Amino acid sequence: MDVPIGSEEWPARSLLGMLSPPARRELLGLGTRARFEAGAVLLREGADDQHVLLLLSGFAKVTATVENGEGSLLAVRAAGDTVGEMAPMTGAPRSATVTACRPLTARVLQGGALRGLLLRRPEVSLALTAIVADRLRWANRRRLDFRGYPAKVRLARLLVELAVSYGSSGPGGVVIGCRLTQPELATLVGAAETTVHKVLRELRDEGLLVTGYRSTTIRDLPRLRQLADLAGEGP
């Protein structure tokens, strides 16, 4: 096995991070390993295929086409997460496109293999159900944020959640390794791109973050939590 088994190697809120070592080992033993370059389409909206991807490294963006034909960013997925699990569960076509943000590796699982594991390992089924519920809660929270907070606070809340879920400690703070463009951030927080540009500049000027070519570093997470009205929430 060429990937870590211990839960400390995976984000705590990811599928691999939630499983016991025996269940994690069995899941990691399914399917075949594949590598995707940055920009590669892992899953395509509308396709009828039924396989699932278990991300082992890197980040991926989940997008869907809206009524005007443009793509809308729905979420980010990282190592330890699954993508595409709804298609084999429902038999429906893909509801979104998944694209690699940077080079990544994944296990490609056929839908039948995943369903068999869920039957053998109720622990995996419960963990996957909890993750789907968390994703629904996240989407609902975004909609409530649109109504209850100004754009600067909405963006701060999004950055805190990305840092907690997908960040890694670096010399300058917490690094969010998936590069999101300003239009994508604008989509996630429900603001105009010009507004996001202005807010990012303000956050940089306030010493809260640094933006680079392929990453964003949160320099002061406690202060960003306060701005986001999340100071009392963990982790």
TAVENPE-V405304 format. One record per backbone hydrogen bond with DSSP energy under -0.5 kcal/mol. NH is the residue of the N-H (numbers start at 1). CO is the residue of the C=O. If there is no record, write none. Layout:
BEGIN
NH/CO  NH/CO
END
This chain:
BEGIN
9/6  10/7  11/79  14/11  15/80  16/80  18/14  18/15  19/15  19/16  24/20  25/21  26/22  27/23  28/24  29/25  30/27  32/108  34/106  36/104  39/100  40/37  42/40  42/98  43/98  46/94  47/44  52/109  53/83  54/107  55/53  55/81  56/105  57/105  60/77  61/99  62/75  63/61  63/97  64/72  66/70  69/66  72/64  74/62  75/62  77/60  79/58  80/55  81/78  83/53  88/84  89/85  90/86  91/87  94/47  97/63  98/43  99/61  100/40  101/59  102/59  104/36  105/57  106/34  107/54  108/32  109/52  109/107  113/110  114/110  115/111  116/112  117/113  118/114  119/115  120/116  121/117  122/120  124/121  125/121  126/122  127/123  128/124  129/125  130/126  131/127  132/128  133/129  134/130  135/131  136/132  137/133  138/134  139/135  140/136  141/137  142/138  143/139  144/140  145/141  146/142  147/143  147/144  148/144  149/145  154/150  155/151  156/152  157/153  158/154  159/155  160/156  161/157  162/158  163/159  164/160  165/161  166/162  167/163  168/175  170/173  173/170  174/218  175/168  175/173  176/174  176/216  177/166  177/175  179/177  180/178  185/181  186/182  187/183  188/184  189/185  190/186  191/186  196/192  197/193  198/194  199/195  200/196  201/197  202/198  203/199  204/200  205/201  206/202  207/204  208/203  209/203  210/217  212/215  216/176  217/210  218/174  218/216  219/208  219/217  220/208  224/220  225/221  226/222  227/223  228/224  229/226  230/225  231/225  233/230
END
